[in-house]
Amino acid sequence: MSNYYGDKRLSDDLPIYVAAQHTDGGIGKTKLTHHHPEGQMYIPAQGVILVEAGGNRQVLPPGRLGWIPPYMPHTASVHGNTLKPGLAGHTIHIAPSLCAGFPEQSLALRMSPLAVSLLERMCRWPHGTPPDAAGLRLMTVFLDEMRAAQPDPLHLTMPRHPRLLAMAAAIAQDPADETDLDAWADQLGWSRRSLTRHFRNETGMSVVEWRQVARLQKGMELLNGGASVTTVALSLGYDSVSSFIALFRRILGTTPARFAA
């Protein structure tokens, strides 16, 4: 089977492969569901990457890294109506033996300034692989840095129960929808208490918290698509633009305007 690395998979002899992803501009593209024996990292340089894998959903702006464990089916799509021709980001594939110590689930991870600097040097490798012993040491430090990275707060776990999964998918698709817990409970044939208990057990969040993160994820996509802060806030159902800005700053550490700049 053909793959990223010629006629063989990654191994201890060929432990890592760094590939630049380019765009001709426009709105981006979608990578169909696939899997492979290697671990994978998605790192955007512009726009945002939406990654869905292992029941988790992450939105990755620049400065974040999406981690996919070996063999996990996943899909990725790039969003942004203002993508400029040129570098869109990077993907890194890692030999299975080097995946020890990374999370067993798909996660969005924060990149430290050190990790960003190391990646910049790794991107200059000929053919995307370490050319010498110094390159292998660089790889080792980068992987150690990412193993210690903090998970990003904009991480959503999709519930496993079919009825809860249908509800969560509907919220993720339209997080501005104001259907309340009582209405969802009626639709699912559960009591409100059963709904909230099962949802938290399967996602680690309340429905309100989950919807809040889904709104911010959608907001990041819209901002990178060129929409104004006011348009995004109102389209997501916020009562005021200031409440959207305050929540965005509290969770992401920056304002929507600076994020979109």
VOBA-1610 file (N, C-alpha, C; in pm, whole numbers, padded with zeros to 5 digits, always signed):
BEGIN
Met+00086-00119+00000Met+00000+00000+00000Met+00089+00124+00000Ser+00058+00221-00081Ser+00136+00344-00082Ser+00105+00424+00043Asn+00200+00505+00089Asn+00180+00587+00206Asn+00267+00710+00197Tyr+00281+00780+00311Tyr+00351+00908+00311Tyr+00502+00894+00291Tyr+00555+00775+00312Tyr+00700+00762+00331Tyr+00765+00670+00226Gly+00707+00663+00108Gly+00766+00577+00007Gly+00715+00435+00019Asp+00807+00338+00026Asp+00765+00198+00019Asp+00766+00129+00155Lys+00774+00205+00266Lys+00771+00140+00396Lys+00706+00233+00499Arg+00656+00176+00609Arg+00596+00254+00716Arg+00708+00311+00802Leu+00671+00401+00893Leu+00770+00454+00986Leu+00813+00344+01083Ser+00937+00355+01126Ser+00996+00254+01215Ser+01106+00322+01295Asp+01181+00243+01373Asp+01293+00299+01449Asp+01399+00356+01355Asp+01408+00302+01233Asp+01505+00353+01136Asp+01454+00479+01065Leu+01323+00494+01057Leu+01260+00611+00998Leu+01152+00655+01096Pro+01191+00727+01205Pro+01100+00743+01319Pro+00997+00856+01306Ile+01020+00953+01219Ile+00930+01068+01215Ile+00932+01128+01074Tyr+00819+01186+01036Tyr+00809+01251+00905Tyr+00730+01380+00921Val+00791+01492+00886Val+00728+01623+00895Val+00695+01670+00754Ala+00570+01703+00730Ala+00526+01744+00597Ala+00455+01878+00603Ala+00493+01968+00514Ala+00424+02096+00501Ala+00297+02077+00419Gln+00191+02144+00461Gln+00064+02141+00389Gln+00041+02280+00331His+00017+02286+00200His+00001+02414+00132His-00141+02430+00080Thr-00178+02555+00057Thr-00310+02587+00003Thr-00297+02687-00110Asp-00388+02679-00204Asp-00396+02778-00311Asp-00485+02895-00272Gly-00531+02896-00146Gly-00625+02998-00101Gly-00766+02942-00101Gly-00863+03027-00067Gly-01002+02981-00068Gly-01048+02940+00069Ile-01139+02843+00076Ile-01206+02809+00202Ile-01149+02685+00269Gly-01049+02622+00210Gly-00992+02504+00273Gly-01048+02375+00216Lys-01014+02262+00281Lys-01056+02133+00230Lys-01072+02035+00344Thr-01130+01918+00311Thr-01157+01815+00411Thr-01081+01689+00377Lys-01019+01627+00477Lys-00953+01498+00463Lys-01051+01391+00509Leu-01081+01294+00421Leu-01178+01191+00455Leu-01127+01102+00568Thr-01218+01031+00633Thr-01182+00945+00746Thr-01079+00841+00702His-00974+00828+00782His-00867+00734+00750His-00796+00697+00881His-00706+00599+00875His-00625+00563+00991His-00496+00500+00942His-00400+00490+01033His-00268+00436+00998His-00196+00394+01126Pro-00090+00313+01114Pro-00022+00263+01235Pro+00054+00370+01311Glu+00082+00483+01246Glu+00160+00589+01310Glu+00071+00683+01390Gly+00129+00746+01491Gly+00064+00859+01554Gly+00074+00980+01462Gln-00016+01074+01479Gln-00016+01191+01390Gln-00044+01318+01468Met+00017+01426+01422Met-00006+01559+01478Met-00048+01653+01366Tyr-00151+01733+01393Tyr-00193+01839+01301Tyr-00157+01973+01364Ile-00090+02061+01287Ile-00048+02191+01339Ile-00082+02297+01235Pro-00184+02380+01258Pro-00221+02483+01160Pro-00128+02603+01165Ala-00106+02664+01048Ala-00031+02790+01040Ala-00125+02907+01012Gln-00241+02878+00953Gln-00343+02980+00931Gln-00479+02910+00927Gly-00586+02988+00946Gly-00718+02927+00956Gly-00728+02841+01080Val-00825+02751+01082Val-00838+02654+01190Val-00859+02516+01130Ile-00813+02414+01201Ile-00833+02275+01160Ile-00933+02212+01257Leu-01039+02154+01203Leu-01136+02080+01283Leu-01102+01932+01272Val-01071+01870+01385Val-01033+01729+01389Val-01138+01652+01468Glu-01186+01542+01411Glu-01278+01453+01482Glu-01217+01314+01483Ala-01199+01260+01603Ala-01133+01130+01618Ala-01167+01069+01752Gly-01197+00940+01751Gly-01218+00868+01875Gly-01327+00925+01962Gly-01429+00985+01902Gly-01537+01043+01980Gly-01506+01180+02035Asn-01394+01239+01998Asn-01357+01372+02043Asn-01358+01469+01925Arg-01382+01594+01956Arg-01391+01699+01854Arg-01306+01816+01900Gln-01210+01856+01819Gln-01123+01968+01854Gln-01118+02069+01741Val-01112+02196+01776Val-01085+02303+01681Val-00947+02357+01711Leu-00860+02355+01611Leu-00720+02392+01631Leu-00689+02524+01560Pro-00668+02632+01634Pro-00613+02753+01574Pro-00461+02745+01575Pro-00390+02838+01510Pro-00244+02841+01523Pro-00202+02846+01669Gly-00096+02773+01704Gly-00052+02765+01842Gly-00103+02643+01915Arg-00191+02565+01849Arg-00241+02440+01905Arg-00194+02324+01817Leu-00189+02206+01878Leu-00149+02085+01806Leu-00254+01978+01833Gly-00302+01914+01728Gly-00397+01806+01743Gly-00326+01671+01740Trp-00346+01591+01845Trp-00279+01460+01857Trp-00378+01349+01823Ile-00335+01256+01735Ile-00414+01140+01697Ile-00332+01014+01727Pro-00378+00925+01818Pro-00303+00803+01847Pro-00300+00708+01728Pro-00206+00613+01728Pro-00198+00515+01618Pro-00329+00438+01600Tyr-00361+00412+01476Tyr-00476+00329+01434Tyr-00612+00393+01459Met-00617+00512+01514Met-00747+00574+01544Met-00805+00637+01417Pro-00925+00596+01374Pro-00988+00661+01258Pro-01014+00808+01288His-00986+00893+01190His-01002+01037+01212His-01026+01109+01081Thr-01082+01226+01093Thr-01100+01313+00977Thr-01060+01454+01018Ala-01019+01533+00921Ala-00976+01669+00949Ala-01022+01761+00836Ser-01059+01882+00872Ser-01099+01980+00771Ser-01042+02115+00808Val-01001+02190+00707Val-00944+02324+00724Val-01053+02426+00695His-01065+02525+00784His-01168+02627+00769His-01106+02765+00764Gly-01164+02851+00681Gly-01119+02989+00673Gly-01140+03044+00533Asn-01233+03136+00517Asn-01257+03195+00387Asn-01145+03288+00345Thr-01055+03320+00437Thr-00948+03413+00407Thr-00813+03344+00401Leu-00811+03213+00375Leu-00684+03143+00362Leu-00603+03205+00249Lys-00476+03233+00279Lys-00387+03292+00179Lys-00308+03182+00110Pro-00281+03196-00020Pro-00198+03095-00087Pro-00065+03081-00016Gly-00021+02957+00000Gly+00106+02932+00067Gly+00092+02827+00175Leu+00172+02838+00280Leu+00174+02739+00387Leu+00045+02743+00466Ala-00022+02628+00479Ala-00144+02617+00560Ala-00115+02558+00697Gly-00009+02476+00707Gly+00024+02412+00833Gly+00116+02294+00810His+00128+02210+00912His+00214+02091+00903His+00142+01970+00962Thr+00179+01855+00911Thr+00142+01730+00976Thr+00271+01655+01011Ile+00267+01587+01123Ile+00381+01508+01168Ile+00332+01367+01193His+00397+01270+01132His+00368+01130+01158His+00484+01071+01240Ile+00449+00988+01340Ile+00545+00939+01437Ile+00538+00788+01444Ala+00653+00724+01442Ala+00659+00578+01451Ala+00590+00529+01578Pro+00523+00414+01573Pro+00450+00364+01691Pro+00535+00356+01817Ser+00663+00321+01803Ser+00747+00307+01922Ser+00770+00439+01994Leu+00751+00551+01925Leu+00771+00682+01987Leu+00643+00741+02044Cys+00532+00669+02031Cys+00403+00721+02077Cys+00379+00694+02225Ala+00466+00616+02288Ala+00452+00590+02432Ala+00463+00722+02507Gly+00375+00740+02605Gly+00375+00862+02684Gly+00280+00968+02633Phe+00230+00951+02510Phe+00128+01042+02459Phe-00010+00992+02502Pro-00110+01080+02505Pro-00244+01037+02547Pro-00298+00925+02458Glu-00379+00839+02518Glu-00441+00731+02443Glu-00563+00777+02367Gln-00611+00899+02395Gln-00723+00955+02323Gln-00677+01074+02240Ser-00760+01113+02144Ser-00730+01231+02064Ser-00749+01356+02149Leu-00651+01448+02140Leu-00657+01570+02221Leu-00600+01688+02143Ala-00645+01807+02180Ala-00579+01930+02136Ala-00483+01972+02246Leu-00359+02002+02209Leu-00255+02036+02305Leu-00202+02176+02277Arg-00168+02246+02383Arg-00106+02378+02369Arg+00042+02362+02336Met+00091+02440+02242Met+00233+02437+02207Met+00306+02547+02284Ser+00410+02509+02356Ser+00492+02606+02427Ser+00581+02681+02328Pro+00635+02796+02368Pro+00730+02866+02279Pro+00847+02778+02238Leu+00894+02691+02330Leu+01003+02600+02295Leu+00960+02504+02186Ala+00841+02445+02199Ala+00792+02351+02098Ala+00778+02418+01963Val+00729+02542+01961Val+00716+02615+01835Val+00852+02636+01770Ser+00952+02674+01850Ser+01087+02696+01797Ser+01148+02566+01744Leu+01127+02456+01817Leu+01178+02327+01771Leu+01113+02286+01640Leu+00981+02308+01630Leu+00912+02273+01507Leu+00966+02353+01389Glu+00995+02480+01410Glu+01049+02562+01302Glu+01180+02503+01249Arg+01262+02451+01336Arg+01388+02389+01293Arg+01362+02254+01226Met+01267+02177+01278Met+01236+02048+01217Met+01180+02064+01076Cys+01111+02175+01052Cys+01053+02199+00919Cys+01160+02222+00813Arg+01282+02246+00857Arg+01391+02266+00761Arg+01467+02138+00729Trp+01423+02025+00788Trp+01489+01898+00757Trp+01472+01863+00609Pro+01578+01816+00545Pro+01563+01768+00407Pro+01471+01645+00405His+01378+01643+00317His+01287+01529+00299His+01199+01504+00421Gly+01193+01596+00517Gly+01102+01583+00630Gly+01146+01486+00738Thr+01270+01439+00734Thr+01318+01342+00831Thr+01452+01389+00891Pro+01487+01345+01012Pro+01613+01389+01074Pro+01733+01347+00988Pro+01818+01442+00951Pro+01930+01407+00863Pro+02051+01348+00934Asp+02056+01363+01068Asp+02175+01320+01141Asp+02141+01305+01289Ala+02244+01279+01370Ala+02223+01259+01513Ala+02168+01385+01579Ala+02211+01501+01533Ala+02159+01626+01589Ala+02009+01639+01562Gly+01966+01597+01443Gly+01824+01600+01410Gly+01744+01506+01498Leu+01800+01389+01530Leu+01731+01295+01619Leu+01719+01352+01760Arg+01822+01423+01806Arg+01813+01486+01938Arg+01705+01595+01938Leu+01699+01669+01830Leu+01595+01772+01817Leu+01456+01709+01824Met+01439+01599+01753Met+01313+01525+01755Met+01278+01481+01896Thr+01376+01428+01968Thr+01352+01377+02103Thr+01306+01487+02197Val+01370+01604+02188Val+01331+01716+02275Val+01191+01763+02240Phe+01159+01771+02110Phe+01025+01814+02068Phe+00919+01718+02121Leu+00941+01588+02106Leu+00842+01491+02152Leu+00827+01495+02304Asp+00938+01512+02376Asp+00930+01524+02522Asp+00849+01648+02561Glu+00871+01757+02489Glu+00798+01880+02518Glu+00648+01863+02495Met+00611+01792+02389Met+00469+01773+02360Met+00406+01670+02452Arg+00483+01573+02501Arg+00427+01478+02599Arg+00387+01550+02728Ala+00456+01659+02759Ala+00428+01735+02881Ala+00331+01850+02856Ala+00279+01863+02734Ala+00194+01977+02699Ala+00059+01970+02770Gln+00001+02086+02793Gln-00129+02095+02859Gln-00241+02080+02757Pro-00346+02004+02790Pro-00461+01995+02700Pro-00528+02131+02682Asp-00581+02154+02563Asp-00651+02279+02535Asp-00792+02271+02595Pro-00844+02382+02649Pro-00978+02376+02710Pro-01089+02357+02608Leu-01066+02390+02480Leu-01171+02374+02379Leu-01169+02233+02323His-01202+02139+02410His-01200+01997+02376His-01337+01940+02410Leu-01400+01875+02314Leu-01531+01817+02336Leu-01527+01666+02320Thr-01577+01595+02419Thr-01594+01450+02409Thr-01737+01422+02365Met-01753+01345+02257Met-01886+01308+02211Met-01937+01190+02293Pro-02060+01194+02339Pro-02115+01081+02416Pro-02129+00957+02330Arg-02132+00840+02396Arg-02141+00712+02322Arg-02285+00668+02301His-02373+00698+02396His-02512+00653+02383His-02573+00715+02257Pro-02640+00637+02173Pro-02692+00689+02046Pro-02781+00812+02061Arg-02868+00812+02162Arg-02957+00928+02177Arg-02880+01052+02221Leu-02786+01034+02313Leu-02704+01147+02355Leu-02614+01194+02242Leu-02563+01099+02164Leu-02477+01135+02052Leu-02553+01219+01950Ala-02678+01183+01923Ala-02760+01260+01830Ala-02783+01402+01883Met-02806+01414+02013Met-02825+01545+02072Met-02698+01629+02063Ala-02584+01568+02099Ala-02457+01641+02095Ala-02422+01684+01953Ala-02448+01597+01855Ala-02418+01631+01717Ala-02504+01749+01672Ala-02629+01753+01716Ala-02717+01864+01680Ala-02668+01995+01743Ile-02622+01989+01867Ile-02570+02108+01933Ile-02443+02156+01864Ala-02352+02062+01830Ala-02228+02100+01763Ala-02255+02163+01627Gln-02357+02113+01558Gln-02391+02167+01426Gln-02451+02307+01438Asp-02533+02330+01540Asp-02598+02460+01557Asp-02598+02496+01705Pro-02483+02540+01758Pro-02474+02568+01902Pro-02558+02687+01946Ala-02610+02765+01851Ala-02697+02877+01887Ala-02839+02832+01918Asp-02873+02708+01884Asp-03007+02657+01911Asp-03035+02661+02062Glu-03150+02713+02099Glu-03182+02736+02240Glu-03269+02626+02301Thr-03276+02509+02238Thr-03354+02399+02296Thr-03306+02372+02438Asp-03396+02377+02536Asp-03355+02362+02675Asp-03354+02214+02717Leu-03309+02191+02839Leu-03293+02054+02888Leu-03425+01979+02893Asp-03531+02047+02933Asp-03661+01980+02940Asp-03707+01935+02801Ala-03686+02019+02700Ala-03725+01983+02564Ala-03640+01867+02513Trp-03509+01869+02541Trp-03424+01758+02499Trp-03465+01630+02571Ala-03495+01639+02698Ala-03537+01520+02773Ala-03664+01460+02713Asp-03759+01545+02674Asp-03882+01496+02611Asp-03850+01426+02479Gln-03761+01487+02400Gln-03726+01428+02270Gln-03659+01293+02287Leu-03576+01280+02392Leu-03499+01157+02410Leu-03574+01051+02491Gly-03687+01090+02551Gly-03765+00995+02629Gly-03706+00967+02765Trp-03633+01064+02821Trp-03574+01051+02954Trp-03626+01162+03043Ser-03603+01147+03172Ser-03627+01258+03263Ser-03510+01356+03251Arg-03533+01478+03292Arg-03426+01578+03291Arg-03307+01532+03374Arg-03337+01472+03491Arg-03229+01426+03579Arg-03147+01316+03514Ser-03213+01220+03448Ser-03140+01112+03381Ser-03054+01167+03268Leu-03110+01260+03192Leu-03034+01320+03081Leu-02908+01387+03132Thr-02920+01471+03232Thr-02802+01544+03280Thr-02699+01450+03342Arg-02746+01346+03413Arg-02653+01252+03476Arg-02577+01172+03371His-02648+01116+03273His-02582+01036+03170His-02489+01121+03084Phe-02532+01243+03054Phe-02448+01329+02968Phe-02316+01362+03038Arg-02322+01397+03166Arg-02198+01428+03237Arg-02110+01305+03252Asn-02170+01189+03277Asn-02091+01067+03291Asn-02014+01034+03164Glu-02074+01064+03048Glu-02012+01026+02921Glu-01922+01133+02862Thr-01942+01259+02901Thr-01862+01366+02840Thr-01773+01439+02940Gly-01801+01424+03070Gly-01725+01498+03170Gly-01770+01641+03185Met-01879+01680+03117Met-01931+01817+03123Met-02082+01813+03140Ser-02135+01924+03191Ser-02279+01942+03187Ser-02319+01980+03044Val-02448+01971+03014Val-02495+02010+02881Val-02466+02158+02857Val-02484+02240+02959Val-02458+02384+02944Val-02311+02409+02914Glu-02220+02344+02986Glu-02076+02361+02962Glu-02039+02312+02822Trp-02096+02198+02782Trp-02065+02140+02651Trp-02110+02235+02540Arg-02230+02291+02554Arg-02281+02385+02454Arg-02192+02510+02448Gln-02145+02554+02564Gln-02059+02673+02570Gln-01931+02652+02490Val-01868+02536+02507Val-01746+02507+02432Val-01778+02490+02283Ala-01891+02426+02251Ala-01931+02412+02111Ala-01950+02548+02046Arg-02006+02642+02121Arg-02024+02777+02067Arg-01890+02843+02039Leu-01795+02827+02131Leu-01664+02887+02108Leu-01592+02822+01990Gln-01605+02690+01977Gln-01546+02623+01862Gln-01603+02677+01732Lys-01736+02688+01726Lys-01799+02742+01606Lys-01759+02888+01585Gly-01746+02963+01694Gly-01703+03102+01683Gly-01565+03115+01623Met-01473+03025+01660Met-01339+03028+01602Met-01344+03001+01452Glu-01427+02906+01412Glu-01442+02879+01268Glu-01493+03002+01195Leu-01597+03067+01250Leu-01657+03182+01183Leu-01561+03300+01177Leu-01488+03324+01286Leu-01393+03434+01287Leu-01284+03413+01183Asn-01237+03290+01171Asn-01135+03261+01070Asn-01193+03265+00930Gly-01325+03257+00919Gly-01389+03271+00789Gly-01412+03415+00749Gly-01372+03511+00834Gly-01382+03651+00800Gly-01501+03723+00859Ala-01585+03654+00940Ala-01702+03719+00999Ala-01658+03815+01110Ser-01735+03922+01128Ser-01704+04020+01233Ser-01738+03962+01369Val-01679+04021+01474Val-01705+03976+01610Val-01854+03990+01642Thr-01915+04099+01602Thr-02057+04121+01628Thr-02142+04016+01559Thr-02112+03989+01432Thr-02189+03889+01357Thr-02177+03752+01422Val-02056+03716+01463Val-02034+03585+01525Val-02110+03575+01656Ala-02100+03677+01740Ala-02167+03674+01870Ala-02318+03657+01855Leu-02376+03734+01765Leu-02521+03728+01748Leu-02564+03597+01682Ser-02485+03547+01587Ser-02521+03422+01519Ser-02512+03303+01612Leu-02432+03314+01719Leu-02418+03205+01815Leu-02518+03216+01930Gly-02604+03317+01926Gly-02710+03326+02025Gly-02675+03402+02151Tyr-02561+03475+02153Tyr-02527+03552+02272Tyr-02618+03673+02283Asp-02655+03709+02406Asp-02741+03823+02428Asp-02670+03955+02397Ser-02539+03955+02414Ser-02463+04077+02387Ser-02325+04039+02334Val-02266+04130+02260Val-02131+04107+02208Val-02031+04103+02323Ser-02053+04186+02424Ser-01958+04192+02536Ser-01952+04060+02613Ser-02064+03989+02626Ser-02062+03861+02696Ser-01983+03757+02617Phe-01995+03761+02484Phe-01915+03671+02399Phe-01767+03702+02413Ile-01731+03830+02410Ile-01590+03869+02421Ile-01533+03826+02557Ala-01611+03847+02663Ala-01563+03812+02797Ala-01539+03662+02811Leu-01631+03580+02760Leu-01614+03435+02768Leu-01496+03391+02682Phe-01483+03446+02562Phe-01374+03412+02472Phe-01240+03441+02539Arg-01229+03560+02601Arg-01104+03598+02665Arg-01075+03508+02786Arg-01180+03476+02863Arg-01158+03395+02984Arg-01107+03256+02950Ile-01159+03194+02845Ile-01121+03057+02813Ile-00998+03050+02723Leu-00987+03142+02627Leu-00878+03135+02530Leu-00763+03230+02559Gly-00782+03324+02653Gly-00673+03413+02690Gly-00649+03526+02592Thr-00740+03549+02500Thr-00727+03659+02405Thr-00867+03702+02363Thr-00877+03816+02297Thr-01006+03861+02250Thr-01038+03804+02113Pro-01165+03798+02073Pro-01199+03749+01939Pro-01131+03830+01829Ala-01121+03962+01846Ala-01060+04047+01743Ala-00913+04012+01726Arg-00842+03994+01835Arg-00699+03959+01824Arg-00682+03818+01768Phe-00771+03728+01808Phe-00764+03592+01754Phe-00779+03592+01602Ala-00868+03677+01550Ala-00898+03678+01407Ala-00797+03759+01326Ala-00714+03838+01396Ala-00623+03928+01323Ala-00517+03851+01247
//
